[in-house]
Every structure is written in structure tokens, then in C-alpha cells.
Amino acid sequence: MADQHKTIEEMTEDAPQKEKRDRKNWVGFVESDAVNFLMLNGIEKMTLDDGEGNKAKLSRRKDGSVYVECTSSNVV
């Protein structure tokens, strides 16, 4: 009796697809929600990574402003 194994395609066909964030949405999130979180919680430095190539580093400056550095990778 032969084992009937599903292919990778069959196993993943019903899995929900993760929505891709475009760079504008990522930068908008970082410059609004992430900066607000850093400020409201008295955080000095914070690093974010969405697992899809978008990364951000936030740090508070001595004058109270926040320095934001965003990087992204795109697969086309």
C-alpha cells in the first residue's frame, strides 16, 4: 500500500497569504505609530524588522527629536 503524501502546493493552498507591505506604508507606519510609541514610552533606541526586508532604526536625539533610518528590500 503506497503512502499518499500531499505536495507542498496542496499543503499550502489553503494557507492565508500574508499581505505585502509596500515601502510607503512601511515608512508611514514607522514615522507615525513607531515614533509615537518611542516618545510615549520614553524609549531611547528601537529597531524594527517586519521579516520581509523592511527595517527601521529609531533613536532619540539630545534635543528631543527622533532620528529615523528606514531600509527596504524588494523582490520583483
C-alpha positions in Angstrom: 0.0 0.0 0.0 1.6 3.3 -1.1 1.6 6.3 1.1 -0.4 9.3 -0.2 1.6 12.4 0.7 0.4 15.9 -0.3 2.7 18.1 -2.3 3.8 21.4 -0.9 1.4 23.2 -3.2 -1.5 21.1 -1.8 -0.4 21.7 1.8 -0.2 25.5 1.4 -3.1 26.2 -1.0 -5.5 26.9 1.9 -3.0 28.9 4.0 -3.8 32.6 4.2 -1.5 34.7 2.2 0.5 37.3 4.1 -0.3 40.8 2.8 2.8 42.5 1.4 3.5 46.0 2.8 4.7 48.5 0.3 7.5 50.9 1.2 5.2 53.9 1.6 3.0 52.0 4.1 6.2 50.9 6.0 7.7 54.4 6.2 4.3 55.8 7.2 4.0 53.3 10.0 7.5 53.9 11.2 7.2 57.7 11.1 3.9 57.8 12.9 3.0 54.8 15.1 6.6 53.7 15.9 7.8 57.2 16.6 4.7 57.9 18.8 5.4 54.6 20.7 9.0 55.5 21.2 8.1 59.0 22.5 5.2 58.0 24.7 7.2 55.2 26.4 10.4 57.1 27.0 12.4 54.7 24.8 15.9 55.9 23.7 16.5 53.4 20.8 14.3 51.0 18.9 14.9 48.6 16.0 12.0 47.3 13.8 12.0 44.4 11.3 8.9 43.2 9.5 10.5 40.0 8.4 10.1 40.9 4.7 13.1 43.1 4.2 11.8 46.3 5.7 13.8 47.5 8.6 13.9 50.7 10.7 16.2 52.2 13.4 14.8 54.9 15.6 16.8 56.9 18.2 16.1 59.9 20.4 18.5 62.8 20.0 19.7 65.1 22.8 17.4 67.9 21.6 14.3 65.6 21.9 13.9 64.9 18.2 13.8 61.4 16.8 16.2 60.2 14.1 14.6 57.6 11.8 16.5 55.4 9.3 14.5 53.1 7.1 15.7 50.4 4.7 13.8 48.1 2.5 14.3 45.2 0.1 12.1 44.4 -2.8 11.8 41.1 -4.6 10.4 41.5 -8.1 
